Amino acid sequence: MTAADDPNYQLDVPEGAFDSVAMITITPLTVDDFPHTADATLRFVAGVDVDLGGQRAQKEIHLTVPA
């Protein structure tokens, strides 16, 4: 299954990744959402919070973010 409510973020979840139906939420973050200031030589590209609805994935899931 591929989840993509926001066209900028895509989460690929293989069949059997969860023991039961999982409500997955992807929330985009900004640089201000992080508690520490990044090194000035680094450029913030993207940040997300992936909430698996209290479950733990039994297989690898892959998140694609914009470059």
Secondary structure, DSSP 8 states (H G I E B T S, - for coil): -EE-SSTT-EEE--TTSSSS----EEEEE-GGGSSS---TTS----EEEEE-TT---SS--EEE---
